[in-house]
Amino acid sequence: MAPSGTAVPPVAGLLLAAGGGRRLGGRPKALLVHRGRPLVEHAARTLREGGCAPVHVVLGAAADRVRHRAELPGCVLVDNPRWADGMGSSLRAGLTSLSGTDAGAALVLLVDQPGIGAAAVARVVAAYTGPDALVSAAYDGRRGHPVLFGARRWAEVAADAEGDRGARAYLKARESDIVLVECGDVARAYDIDTEEDLSHLE
C-alpha cells in the first residue's frame, strides 16, 4: 500500500477481447451471449465494479459488430488490427494504449472467463503496492487470471508478448516476484474455448 497521505495511482483495467473464437466455429468471444448480453459487457463491468479505472478494451475480430452491439460506457476501445497473431499482440496494443495515462498498474482480464467476477478483481487490485507490483489471482494455489502489472513492468511485458502466450513467458521467468492472491473461494477460472465450454454461459 502507498504511504499514508500520498495519492495512489489508479489501477487500470485491461480487457483482452479480440479473439476470433477459432475453436468455436469462428464466433468472436466478445459477442458470445451471457445472461442476455455480449460477454464483453460482463467483463468490462467486472473490471469497473472491481475498482479498475480507466478500463481499456482491446478489440479485434468483428470489432465493428462489437462496437454496434455491446454497451461499453466509459471504456476506451482499442483496435488491434493484428489480433489474428494471438493474444500477445492484444496485450501489446492494450499496454501501449495505457502508456499515456496516469495508471500505476494494469490489471489484465480475459473476455472468455465469465466465472471471474468483481470480487476476484478487487482482491488483486487491493494487493497493488506500486509501479513494480506483480500480482496474480490464484486458484487452489495455482496462478491464473486476472494478473496485475505495475507500470514499470509494461515495456518488458510487451516485449515478451508473442503469439498466444501473452505474458506467460514473462511470468514464468519471474515466479519468485509474483504475489499470489487466492481467489478460488470467490471465482471460477474456466475459459470458454470449445463448444463444450459454452455450457458455462447462461
N, C-alpha and C positions, 0 to 999 in steps of 0.2 A: 504494500500500500504506500501511497505517497505520503511524505511527511505532513504533519498537521499544518494547516494554513496554506498549503500550496495547491494550486489548481491541478486537477487530474485531467490529462488529455483524454478526449473521448476514445472509446473503442469502437471502431467502425465495423459494420457487418459486411462481409464479402460473400455473396451468394453465387455459386457457380451453377449456372442454369443453361448452359449452351449445348448440352449433349443431344445427339440426334436419335438416341434410342435404337441403335443398330440391332440389338438382340430383341427388340420389341417391335420388329417389323417396320422400323423407320418412324416410329411415333416419338416426336420430341418429348423428353421427360417433363419439361416445363409446363406442357399443356395437358399432361395426364390429369384426369379429374379425380379429386379427393374431396369428399363432403360437398359435392356440388360445384366446386370452383377449381381452377387450374392449380396444380401443385406448387407452381412458383409463388402464388399468392400466400399460401400457407407458410412456405419457408421464409418469405420476406417478413411476414407478420411475426413469425417466431423470433427472428433477429431483433425486430423493433421491441417486442414485448420482453425480450431477454436483456434489454439495456443497451443495444448497439445503435449508434448514430454517428455519422450517416450510414445508410445502407446502400451499397453498390451491388447491382445485379448484372452479371455477365451473361449476355445473350448470344446465341449463335444460330443453331438450327431453327428455322421458322421464326426468326426474330420479329419480322413484321406481324405475323399472326399472334405472337405472344404480346406484343405491344397493343394489338387491337382487342384481344380477349381478356387479358389479365389487368386487374386493377392494382396498381403498384404506387399508391400515392406517396410522395416524399422520397421515393427511391431514385437513385442515379442509375440510368440504364446504360450499360457499356457494351458496345458491339465488339464481338470477336470474329472477324472475318476468317480467321484460321481455326475455327472451332473443330473442324474435322481432323486436325493434327493431334487432338487429345486434350485432356484436362490441363496439362501443363501450359498450353497456350492461353487457356482461360484464366489460370492463376496469374500468369504474367500480365495479361490485359487488365485484370482487376487490381493488382498491386500498382501498376502504372497509373491507373485512374485515381488511386488513393494518394499517390505521392505528392500531389499538390494540395492536400488537405492538412488540417491540424491534428489528424488522428494520431494517437500514440501507439495504436496497435490495430491489427486487422484480425477479426475472428472469422474464420473460413467455415462455411456450411455448404453441404451439397444438396441440390434441389431434390434428389431422389431418396431422402431419408426422413419421411414424414413421422417416423416414430421418435424423432428428436425434437422436443418442444422447448418452450421458453425457459423452463426450469433448468435444463441442462446448459443452455446458453448462459443464463445468469450465473451459474456456478463457475463456468470458465471465465467469464468476464470479471468476476469477483477476485480471481487469482491473478489479475493483471498487476504487475509491480513496477513497470517502467518500460523504456524503449528496447531493452534487451530481453524482455519476457518471452518465454516459450512454454506454452501451456496446452495440454490436451485433455479432452474428456477421456475417461477410461470406463470400460465395462468389464466388471469382474477382474480388474487389474490390467486389462489389455487395452492398449491405446486405440482410440477411434476418433470420431468427429463429434463436435467441432474442435478446431485447433486454432489457437491464438498465437500470432506472430507479432512481437514488438517491432516498432517501425525501423529500428536499426538493423533488423534482420531481413527486411524486404528485398534489398538488392541481391543478397546471396540466395534467398529462396527463389526469386525469379530466375536467377542464372542457372539454378539446378533443375528448374521445372521443365521437363521434356516429356513428350508423348502422353501416355495415360498415367504416368507415375505421379503427376502433381508434385507434392512436396515429400514424397515417400523417401527418396534418397537423402534429402536434407535432414529429415527427422531421424532416419536410421543412423546417420553419422553423428548425431548429437543426442543420443538416447539419454546420456547422463545429465544433460541440461534440461530435459523436459520435466515440468511439474505436472504430474498426473492428478486429475480431479475425478473422483469416482462419480459416475452418473447412472450406473446400472439400476438404481432404485427409482429413477425418475424418467428414464428414456429407454427406448429400444433402438438399437443401431443397425437395423436391417436396411438393405438397399433395394430399390426397385430396378432390377436389371433384366429379368426374364419374364416371360408370360406367366409363369407360376407365381412370381413375386407380386403380380397385380392383385392377388387376393388380399394384400395388406391395405389396399386402398378402399376407402369407404364411400 
